[in-house]
Amino acid sequence: MSVTRPTVPLMFRRALLLQCAWCGDRPGFRRGWFRRYDSCQHCGLSVQRGHDGFELGAATINVMIMLATLVVAGGVSVVITYPDVAVTPLMLVLGVVALVLPVVLYPFSYTIWFATELLMDPPSDEWLARAVETISQIPASNA
Ligand SMILES: [Zn+2]
């Protein structure tokens, strides 16, 4: 199996479509909304690749998107309703958004962080060869 190295915009487009940023396979390493495989089921590329803290990076992406959304939504709401800002309804709506948005963003935060890691540390030819080796050892019933 040979996968050509994707461009940076292509990796992030794939991440936003919940595909593997490297090979474009959907679902890639996703097993469901809250579960994932440790490696892509198509290209075999591991999300860890010898690094610790993948989940921390994904959680950081999730929090950054959620906080940016709250700041922009809150700011726009205040500007639109100024000087009669309805503080209580605004806080309730933003509170609900703060609870729901991380759940909605959960799989996106993993795929976006995977693309970011591939951008910062592209896999070596050795890692790609190891990934192909790994995927060829997975029984067909698990793929
Ligand atoms: Zn893949």
Backbone and ligand atoms as CSV (ligand in chain L), in Angstrom:
chain,resi,resn,atom,element,x,y,z
A,1,MET,N,N,0.854,-1.187,0.000
A,1,MET,CA,C,0.000,0.000,0.000
A,1,MET,C,C,0.890,1.237,0.000
A,2,SER,N,N,0.619,2.143,-0.867
A,2,SER,CA,C,1.398,3.364,-0.952
A,2,SER,C,C,0.476,4.570,-0.853
A,3,VAL,N,N,0.780,5.456,0.076
A,3,VAL,CA,C,0.008,6.685,0.241
A,3,VAL,C,C,0.965,7.840,0.021
A,4,THR,N,N,0.632,8.712,-0.925
A,4,THR,CA,C,1.493,9.862,-1.167
A,4,THR,C,C,1.308,10.866,-0.033
A,5,ARG,N,N,2.338,11.666,0.200
A,5,ARG,CA,C,2.269,12.650,1.282
A,5,ARG,C,C,1.261,13.740,0.912
A,6,PRO,N,N,0.243,13.942,1.751
A,6,PRO,CA,C,-0.775,14.956,1.444
A,6,PRO,C,C,-0.255,16.372,1.723
A,7,THR,N,N,-0.874,17.338,1.051
A,7,THR,CA,C,-0.535,18.737,1.312
A,7,THR,C,C,-1.184,19.168,2.631
A,8,VAL,N,N,-0.714,20.275,3.196
A,8,VAL,CA,C,-1.251,20.759,4.477
A,8,VAL,C,C,-2.737,21.110,4.361
A,9,PRO,N,N,-3.164,21.885,3.331
A,9,PRO,CA,C,-4.604,22.162,3.233
A,9,PRO,C,C,-5.447,20.890,3.089
A,10,LEU,N,N,-4.924,19.913,2.366
A,10,LEU,CA,C,-5.662,18.655,2.207
A,10,LEU,C,C,-5.788,17.923,3.537
A,11,MET,N,N,-4.729,17.919,4.350
A,11,MET,CA,C,-4.798,17.245,5.652
A,11,MET,C,C,-5.862,17.896,6.538
A,12,PHE,N,N,-5.926,19.233,6.556
A,12,PHE,CA,C,-6.906,19.894,7.418
A,12,PHE,C,C,-8.317,19.785,6.850
A,13,ARG,N,N,-8.440,19.740,5.519
A,13,ARG,CA,C,-9.771,19.523,4.936
A,13,ARG,C,C,-10.274,18.135,5.329
A,14,ARG,N,N,-9.386,17.145,5.254
A,14,ARG,CA,C,-9.767,15.790,5.662
A,14,ARG,C,C,-10.124,15.751,7.139
A,15,ALA,N,N,-9.369,16.479,7.975
A,15,ALA,CA,C,-9.652,16.498,9.414
A,15,ALA,C,C,-11.036,17.082,9.685
A,16,LEU,N,N,-11.388,18.133,8.964
A,16,LEU,CA,C,-12.703,18.749,9.170
A,16,LEU,C,C,-13.835,17.855,8.666
A,17,LEU,N,N,-13.518,16.922,7.784
A,17,LEU,CA,C,-14.516,15.963,7.292
A,17,LEU,C,C,-14.471,14.652,8.093
A,18,LEU,N,N,-13.716,14.662,9.209
A,18,LEU,CA,C,-13.575,13.497,10.094
A,18,LEU,C,C,-12.954,12.304,9.385
A,19,GLN,N,N,-12.046,12.580,8.459
A,19,GLN,CA,C,-11.314,11.518,7.777
A,19,GLN,C,C,-9.899,11.448,8.352
A,20,CYS,N,N,-9.206,10.367,8.047
A,20,CYS,CA,C,-7.796,10.278,8.404
A,20,CYS,C,C,-7.068,11.370,7.623
A,21,ALA,N,N,-6.318,12.209,8.330
A,21,ALA,CA,C,-5.644,13.329,7.672
A,21,ALA,C,C,-4.572,12.854,6.697
A,22,TRP,N,N,-4.053,11.665,6.911
A,22,TRP,CA,C,-2.959,11.185,6.070
A,22,TRP,C,C,-3.469,10.523,4.791
A,23,CYS,N,N,-4.415,9.575,4.927
A,23,CYS,CA,C,-4.853,8.815,3.749
A,23,CYS,C,C,-6.241,9.210,3.264
A,24,GLY,N,N,-7.022,9.925,4.075
A,24,GLY,CA,C,-8.346,10.359,3.659
A,24,GLY,C,C,-9.436,9.329,3.885
A,25,ASP,N,N,-9.092,8.225,4.540
A,25,ASP,CA,C,-10.098,7.196,4.768
A,25,ASP,C,C,-11.091,7.649,5.829
A,26,ARG,N,N,-12.342,7.356,5.590
A,26,ARG,CA,C,-13.369,7.640,6.576
A,26,ARG,C,C,-13.932,6.302,7.000
A,27,PRO,N,N,-13.930,5.922,8.200
A,27,PRO,CA,C,-13.722,6.714,9.394
A,27,PRO,C,C,-12.275,6.801,9.863
A,28,GLY,N,N,-11.316,6.226,9.142
A,28,GLY,CA,C,-9.923,6.335,9.572
A,28,GLY,C,C,-9.701,5.647,10.894
A,29,PHE,N,N,-9.376,6.379,11.918
A,29,PHE,CA,C,-9.163,5.774,13.230
A,29,PHE,C,C,-10.344,5.992,14.157
A,30,ARG,N,N,-11.426,6.584,13.655
A,30,ARG,CA,C,-12.610,6.778,14.490
A,30,ARG,C,C,-13.433,5.495,14.543
A,31,ARG,N,N,-13.906,5.149,15.724
A,31,ARG,CA,C,-14.725,3.969,15.913
A,31,ARG,C,C,-16.178,4.365,16.190
A,32,GLY,N,N,-16.384,5.579,16.574
A,32,GLY,CA,C,-17.697,6.116,16.898
A,32,GLY,C,C,-17.484,7.564,17.289
A,33,TRP,N,N,-18.494,8.191,17.860
A,33,TRP,CA,C,-18.329,9.609,18.225
A,33,TRP,C,C,-17.311,9.788,19.345
A,34,PHE,N,N,-17.282,8.826,20.300
A,34,PHE,CA,C,-16.399,8.967,21.462
A,34,PHE,C,C,-15.295,7.913,21.521
A,35,ARG,N,N,-15.187,7.053,20.524
A,35,ARG,CA,C,-14.182,6.004,20.560
A,35,ARG,C,C,-13.357,6.051,19.283
A,36,ARG,N,N,-12.107,5.595,19.407
A,36,ARG,CA,C,-11.240,5.562,18.237
A,36,ARG,C,C,-10.276,4.401,18.331
A,37,TYR,N,N,-9.755,4.019,17.174
A,37,TYR,CA,C,-8.686,3.038,17.140
A,37,TYR,C,C,-7.376,3.778,17.416
A,38,ASP,N,N,-6.337,3.039,17.782
A,38,ASP,CA,C,-5.038,3.673,18.003
A,38,ASP,C,C,-4.323,3.979,16.702
A,39,SER,N,N,-4.762,3.343,15.617
A,39,SER,CA,C,-4.162,3.629,14.320
A,39,SER,C,C,-5.247,3.595,13.256
A,40,CYS,N,N,-4.968,4.249,12.149
A,40,CYS,CA,C,-5.924,4.291,11.043
A,40,CYS,C,C,-6.126,2.870,10.519
A,41,GLN,N,N,-7.365,2.518,10.260
A,41,GLN,CA,C,-7.667,1.168,9.797
A,41,GLN,C,C,-7.365,0.985,8.314
A,42,HIS,N,N,-7.037,2.060,7.628
A,42,HIS,CA,C,-6.713,1.959,6.202
A,42,HIS,C,C,-5.203,2.032,5.965
A,43,CYS,N,N,-4.558,3.092,6.468
A,43,CYS,CA,C,-3.123,3.264,6.201
A,43,CYS,C,C,-2.257,2.734,7.349
A,44,GLY,N,N,-2.836,2.483,8.522
A,44,GLY,CA,C,-2.092,1.916,9.637
A,44,GLY,C,C,-1.285,2.924,10.428
A,45,LEU,N,N,-1.344,4.187,10.066
A,45,LEU,CA,C,-0.558,5.200,10.776
A,45,LEU,C,C,-1.128,5.407,12.176
A,46,SER,N,N,-0.270,5.300,13.179
A,46,SER,CA,C,-0.696,5.422,14.571
A,46,SER,C,C,-0.850,6.889,14.947
A,47,VAL,N,N,-1.814,7.180,15.817
A,47,VAL,CA,C,-1.968,8.558,16.276
A,47,VAL,C,C,-0.874,8.917,17.271
A,48,GLN,N,N,-0.298,7.929,17.932
A,48,GLN,CA,C,0.733,8.211,18.935
A,48,GLN,C,C,2.106,8.378,18.301
A,49,ARG,N,N,2.495,7.474,17.422
A,49,ARG,CA,C,3.804,7.476,16.750
A,49,ARG,C,C,4.951,7.734,17.734
A,50,GLY,N,N,4.882,7.084,18.872
A,50,GLY,CA,C,5.967,7.198,19.834
A,50,GLY,C,C,5.896,8.430,20.717
A,51,HIS,N,N,4.887,9.259,20.535
A,51,HIS,CA,C,4.729,10.458,21.352
A,51,HIS,C,C,3.696,10.214,22.433
A,52,ASP,N,N,3.915,10.800,23.590
A,52,ASP,CA,C,2.896,10.782,24.631
A,52,ASP,C,C,2.094,12.076,24.535
A,53,GLY,N,N,0.885,12.041,25.036
A,53,GLY,CA,C,0.121,13.272,25.140
A,53,GLY,C,C,-0.747,13.609,23.954
A,54,PHE,N,N,-1.080,12.624,23.118
A,54,PHE,CA,C,-1.966,12.929,21.991
A,54,PHE,C,C,-3.310,13.452,22.482
A,55,GLU,N,N,-3.827,12.818,23.542
A,55,GLU,CA,C,-5.128,13.223,24.075
A,55,GLU,C,C,-5.090,14.654,24.623
A,56,LEU,N,N,-3.958,15.037,25.215
A,56,LEU,CA,C,-3.830,16.400,25.740
A,56,LEU,C,C,-3.896,17.423,24.598
A,57,GLY,N,N,-3.239,17.135,23.492
A,57,GLY,CA,C,-3.303,18.034,22.344
A,57,GLY,C,C,-4.708,18.127,21.785
A,58,ALA,N,N,-5.390,16.986,21.698
A,58,ALA,CA,C,-6.760,16.990,21.179
A,58,ALA,C,C,-7.683,17.763,22.122
A,59,ALA,N,N,-7.501,17.583,23.424
A,59,ALA,CA,C,-8.320,18.317,24.393
A,59,ALA,C,C,-8.043,19.815,24.307
A,60,THR,N,N,-6.797,20.174,24.071
A,60,THR,CA,C,-6.449,21.590,23.938
A,60,THR,C,C,-7.125,22.201,22.711
A,61,ILE,N,N,-7.130,21.480,21.610
A,61,ILE,CA,C,-7.826,21.957,20.405
A,61,ILE,C,C,-9.306,22.162,20.716
A,62,ASN,N,N,-9.904,21.211,21.422
A,62,ASN,CA,C,-11.316,21.286,21.774
A,62,ASN,C,C,-11.596,22.525,22.616
A,63,VAL,N,N,-10.785,22.751,23.631
A,63,VAL,CA,C,-10.994,23.898,24.528
A,63,VAL,C,C,-10.762,25.215,23.786
A,64,MET,N,N,-9.741,25.259,22.932
A,64,MET,CA,C,-9.460,26.496,22.195
A,64,MET,C,C,-10.629,26.876,21.278
A,65,ILE,N,N,-11.190,25.907,20.569
A,65,ILE,CA,C,-12.323,26.190,19.677
A,65,ILE,C,C,-13.538,26.607,20.499
A,66,MET,N,N,-13.774,25.921,21.624
A,66,MET,CA,C,-14.927,26.242,22.458
A,66,MET,C,C,-14.794,27.646,23.053
A,67,LEU,N,N,-13.631,27.986,23.584
A,67,LEU,CA,C,-13.445,29.317,24.174
A,67,LEU,C,C,-13.527,30.417,23.116
A,68,ALA,N,N,-12.967,30.185,21.949
A,68,ALA,CA,C,-13.057,31.183,20.876
A,68,ALA,C,C,-14.508,31.406,20.479
A,69,THR,N,N,-15.276,30.321,20.413
A,69,THR,CA,C,-16.697,30.442,20.079
A,69,THR,C,C,-17.434,31.240,21.144
A,70,LEU,N,N,-17.151,30.974,22.416
A,70,LEU,CA,C,-17.822,31.705,23.496
A,70,LEU,C,C,-17.463,33.188,23.465
A,71,VAL,N,N,-16.207,33.503,23.254
A,71,VAL,CA,C,-15.774,34.905,23.236
A,71,VAL,C,C,-16.425,35.643,22.060
A,72,VAL,N,N,-16.410,35.033,20.889
A,72,VAL,CA,C,-16.998,35.688,19.712
A,72,VAL,C,C,-18.513,35.823,19.879
A,73,ALA,N,N,-19.181,34.744,20.291
A,73,ALA,CA,C,-20.642,34.800,20.460
A,73,ALA,C,C,-21.031,35.795,21.548
A,74,GLY,N,N,-20.310,35.779,22.662
A,74,GLY,CA,C,-20.599,36.729,23.731
A,74,GLY,C,C,-20.340,38.165,23.302
A,75,GLY,N,N,-19.234,38.394,22.623
A,75,GLY,CA,C,-18.900,39.738,22.151
A,75,GLY,C,C,-19.907,40.262,21.155
A,76,VAL,N,N,-20.274,39.434,20.197
A,76,VAL,CA,C,-21.248,39.851,19.193
A,76,VAL,C,C,-22.596,40.135,19.858
A,77,SER,N,N,-23.002,39.297,20.797
A,77,SER,CA,C,-24.277,39.504,21.496
A,77,SER,C,C,-24.285,40.813,22.263
A,78,VAL,N,N,-23.200,41.115,22.946
A,78,VAL,CA,C,-23.118,42.370,23.707
A,78,VAL,C,C,-23.153,43.565,22.762
A,79,VAL,N,N,-22.419,43.506,21.677
A,79,VAL,CA,C,-22.382,44.626,20.726
A,79,VAL,C,C,-23.752,44.848,20.099
A,80,ILE,N,N,-24.436,43.770,19.745
A,80,ILE,CA,C,-25.746,43.894,19.093
A,80,ILE,C,C,-26.791,44.446,20.052
A,81,THR,N,N,-26.781,44.023,21.316
A,81,THR,CA,C,-27.832,44.419,22.258
A,81,THR,C,C,-27.455,45.621,23.126
A,82,TYR,N,N,-26.272,46.173,22.965
A,82,TYR,CA,C,-25.833,47.297,23.790
A,82,TYR,C,C,-26.750,48.497,23.592
A,83,PRO,N,N,-27.199,49.262,24.554
A,83,PRO,CA,C,-26.825,49.216,25.971
A,83,PRO,C,C,-27.722,48.323,26.824
A,84,ASP,N,N,-28.751,47.713,26.221
A,84,ASP,CA,C,-29.665,46.869,27.013
A,84,ASP,C,C,-29.246,45.402,26.921
A,85,VAL,N,N,-28.096,45.081,27.448
A,85,VAL,CA,C,-27.579,43.716,27.384
A,85,VAL,C,C,-28.371,42.833,28.350
A,86,ALA,N,N,-28.942,41.756,27.808
A,86,ALA,CA,C,-29.686,40.803,28.633
A,86,ALA,C,C,-28.685,39.788,29.185
A,87,VAL,N,N,-28.146,40.118,30.348
A,87,VAL,CA,C,-27.030,39.340,30.891
A,87,VAL,C,C,-27.449,37.910,31.250
A,88,THR,N,N,-28.577,37.763,31.943
A,88,THR,CA,C,-28.978,36.427,32.392
A,88,THR,C,C,-29.253,35.485,31.217
A,89,PRO,N,N,-30.084,35.867,30.238
A,89,PRO,CA,C,-30.285,34.954,29.090
A,89,PRO,C,C,-28.985,34.693,28.330
A,90,LEU,N,N,-28.151,35.709,28.219
A,90,LEU,CA,C,-26.870,35.529,27.513
A,90,LEU,C,C,-26.000,34.511,28.235
A,91,MET,N,N,-25.921,34.612,29.567
A,91,MET,CA,C,-25.121,33.660,30.332
A,91,MET,C,C,-25.695,32.243,30.238
A,92,LEU,N,N,-27.031,32.134,30.234
A,92,LEU,CA,C,-27.646,30.808,30.104
A,92,LEU,C,C,-27.324,30.182,28.752
A,93,VAL,N,N,-27.459,30.966,27.689
A,93,VAL,CA,C,-27.187,30.443,26.344
A,93,VAL,C,C,-25.710,30.072,26.216
A,94,LEU,N,N,-24.842,30.946,26.672
A,94,LEU,CA,C,-23.410,30.648,26.577
A,94,LEU,C,C,-23.031,29.459,27.460
A,95,GLY,N,N,-23.718,29.304,28.581
A,95,GLY,CA,C,-23.464,28.141,29.442
A,95,GLY,C,C,-23.855,26.835,28.759
A,96,VAL,N,N,-24.999,26.856,28.078
A,96,VAL,CA,C,-25.426,25.658,27.337
A,96,VAL,C,C,-24.440,25.369,26.208
A,97,VAL,N,N,-24.019,26.416,25.513
A,97,VAL,CA,C,-23.029,26.242,24.435
A,97,VAL,C,C,-21.735,25.660,25.000
A,98,ALA,N,N,-21.320,26.130,26.173
A,98,ALA,CA,C,-20.080,25.639,26.790
A,98,ALA,C,C,-20.185,24.173,27.183
A,99,LEU,N,N,-21.401,23.692,27.437
A,99,LEU,CA,C,-21.579,22.282,27.786
A,99,LEU,C,C,-21.728,21.391,26.552
A,100,VAL,N,N,-22.407,21.891,25.540
A,100,VAL,CA,C,-22.724,21.068,24.370
A,100,VAL,C,C,-21.581,21.064,23.351
A,101,LEU,N,N,-20.958,22.196,23.137
A,101,LEU,CA,C,-19.951,22.313,22.073
A,101,LEU,C,C,-18.775,21.344,22.227
A,102,PRO,N,N,-18.214,21.145,23.420
A,102,PRO,CA,C,-17.117,20.166,23.523
A,102,PRO,C,C,-17.527,18.755,23.109
A,103,VAL,N,N,-18.775,18.383,23.366
A,103,VAL,CA,C,-19.249,17.057,22.965
A,103,VAL,C,C,-19.352,16.983,21.439
A,104,VAL,N,N,-19.881,18.038,20.851
A,104,VAL,CA,C,-20.018,18.075,19.391
A,104,VAL,C,C,-18.636,18.086,18.727
A,105,LEU,N,N,-17.706,18.799,19.325
A,105,LEU,CA,C,-16.368,18.950,18.736
A,105,LEU,C,C,-15.439,17.771,19.008
A,106,TYR,N,N,-15.853,16.852,19.867
A,106,TYR,CA,C,-14.950,15.800,20.324
A,106,TYR,C,C,-14.214,15.083,19.190
A,107,PRO,N,N,-14.894,14.492,18.210
A,107,PRO,CA,C,-14.136,13.778,17.156
A,107,PRO,C,C,-13.342,14.728,16.270
A,108,PHE,N,N,-13.838,15.952,16.078
A,108,PHE,CA,C,-13.106,16.924,15.262
A,108,PHE,C,C,-11.788,17.304,15.931
A,109,SER,N,N,-11.805,17.412,17.271
A,109,SER,CA,C,-10.578,17.793,17.962
A,109,SER,C,C,-9.496,16.743,17.761
A,110,TYR,N,N,-9.872,15.455,17.678
A,110,TYR,CA,C,-8.881,14.402,17.432
A,110,TYR,C,C,-8.340,14.485,16.012
A,111,THR,N,N,-9.232,14.629,15.035
A,111,THR,CA,C,-8.757,14.639,13.644
A,111,THR,C,C,-7.946,15.904,13.357
A,112,ILE,N,N,-8.366,17.038,13.936
A,112,ILE,CA,C,-7.615,18.284,13.722
A,112,ILE,C,C,-6.243,18.192,14.398
A,113,TRP,N,N,-6.194,17.622,15.602
A,113,TRP,CA,C,-4.904,17.490,16.274
A,113,TRP,C,C,-4.009,16.485,15.545
A,114,PHE,N,N,-4.590,15.427,15.000
A,114,PHE,CA,C,-3.812,14.460,14.223
A,114,PHE,C,C,-3.186,15.164,13.004
A,115,ALA,N,N,-3.962,15.997,12.314
A,115,ALA,CA,C,-3.425,16.749,11.168
A,115,ALA,C,C,-2.337,17.724,11.632
A,116,THR,N,N,-2.546,18.348,12.791
A,116,THR,CA,C,-1.554,19.289,13.316
A,116,THR,C,C,-0.250,18.569,13.653
A,117,GLU,N,N,-0.370,17.394,14.263
A,117,GLU,CA,C,0.833,16.617,14.577
A,117,GLU,C,C,1.560,16.173,13.309
A,118,LEU,N,N,0.786,15.783,12.289
A,118,LEU,CA,C,1.414,15.380,11.018
A,118,LEU,C,C,2.120,16.568,10.376
A,119,LEU,N,N,1.576,17.764,10.571
A,119,LEU,CA,C,2.211,18.973,10.048
A,119,LEU,C,C,3.507,19.268,10.815
A,120,MET,N,N,3.458,19.167,12.127
A,120,MET,CA,C,4.623,19.501,12.948
A,120,MET,C,C,5.708,18.434,12.870
A,121,ASP,N,N,5.285,17.182,12.765
A,121,ASP,CA,C,6.240,16.072,12.755
A,121,ASP,C,C,5.780,15.034,11.728
A,122,PRO,N,N,6.067,15.272,10.450
A,122,PRO,CA,C,5.630,14.320,9.416
A,122,PRO,C,C,6.242,12.942,9.671
A,123,PRO,N,N,5.502,11.889,9.370
A,123,PRO,CA,C,6.028,10.546,9.608
A,123,PRO,C,C,7.207,10.254,8.675
A,124,SER,N,N,8.196,9.590,9.235
A,124,SER,CA,C,9.355,9.213,8.427
A,124,SER,C,C,8.983,8.017,7.556
A,125,ASP,N,N,9.832,7.718,6.596
A,125,ASP,CA,C,9.592,6.548,5.761
A,125,ASP,C,C,9.564,5.278,6.602
A,126,GLU,N,N,10.361,5.281,7.689
A,126,GLU,CA,C,10.371,4.118,8.592
A,126,GLU,C,C,9.010,3.942,9.265
A,127,TRP,N,N,8.426,5.052,9.730
A,127,TRP,CA,C,7.105,4.976,10.362
A,127,TRP,C,C,6.060,4.527,9.360
A,128,LEU,N,N,6.143,5.026,8.135
A,128,LEU,CA,C,5.163,4.632,7.121
A,128,LEU,C,C,5.284,3.144,6.804
A,129,ALA,N,N,6.525,2.647,6.717
A,129,ALA,CA,C,6.728,1.224,6.452
A,129,ALA,C,C,6.189,0.387,7.608
A,130,ARG,N,N,6.421,0.854,8.841
A,130,ARG,CA,C,5.905,0.152,10.022
A,130,ARG,C,C,4.374,0.161,10.015
A,131,ALA,N,N,3.764,1.282,9.579
A,131,ALA,CA,C,2.301,1.376,9.522
A,131,ALA,C,C,1.740,0.373,8.528
A,132,VAL,N,N,2.366,0.256,7.371
A,132,VAL,CA,C,1.909,-0.703,6.370
A,132,VAL,C,C,2.042,-2.119,6.902
A,133,GLU,N,N,3.144,-2.374,7.623
A,133,GLU,CA,C,3.364,-3.684,8.229
A,133,GLU,C,C,2.267,-3.981,9.250
A,134,THR,N,N,1.918,-2.993,10.069
A,134,THR,CA,C,0.913,-3.166,11.108
A,134,THR,C,C,-0.453,-3.448,10.506
A,135,ILE,N,N,-0.829,-2.704,9.485
A,135,ILE,CA,C,-2.173,-2.857,8.909
A,135,ILE,C,C,-2.303,-4.200,8.201
A,136,SER,N,N,-1.197,-4.717,7.678
A,136,SER,CA,C,-1.276,-6.006,6.988
A,136,SER,C,C,-1.426,-7.161,7.971
A,137,GLN,N,N,-1.150,-6.914,9.277
A,137,GLN,CA,C,-1.262,-7.972,10.287
A,137,GLN,C,C,-2.629,-7.981,10.959
A,138,ILE,N,N,-3.467,-6.974,10.711
A,138,ILE,CA,C,-4.794,-6.920,11.322
A,138,ILE,C,C,-5.700,-7.907,10.598
A,139,PRO,N,N,-6.345,-8.822,11.354
A,139,PRO,CA,C,-7.269,-9.758,10.700
A,139,PRO,C,C,-8.407,-9.003,10.028
A,140,ALA,N,N,-8.924,-9.567,8.956
A,140,ALA,CA,C,-9.989,-8.918,8.186
A,140,ALA,C,C,-11.218,-8.657,9.028
A,141,SER,N,N,-11.481,-9.468,10.059
A,141,SER,CA,C,-12.683,-9.275,10.888
A,141,SER,C,C,-12.590,-8.017,11.734
A,142,ASN,N,N,-11.362,-7.533,12.021
A,142,ASN,CA,C,-11.201,-6.310,12.824
A,142,ASN,C,C,-11.130,-5.068,11.965
A,143,ALA,N,N,-10.891,-5.208,10.694
A,143,ALA,CA,C,-10.717,-4.047,9.813
A,143,ALA,C,C,-12.042,-3.435,9.437
L,1,ZN,ZN,ZN,-5.202,6.678,7.317
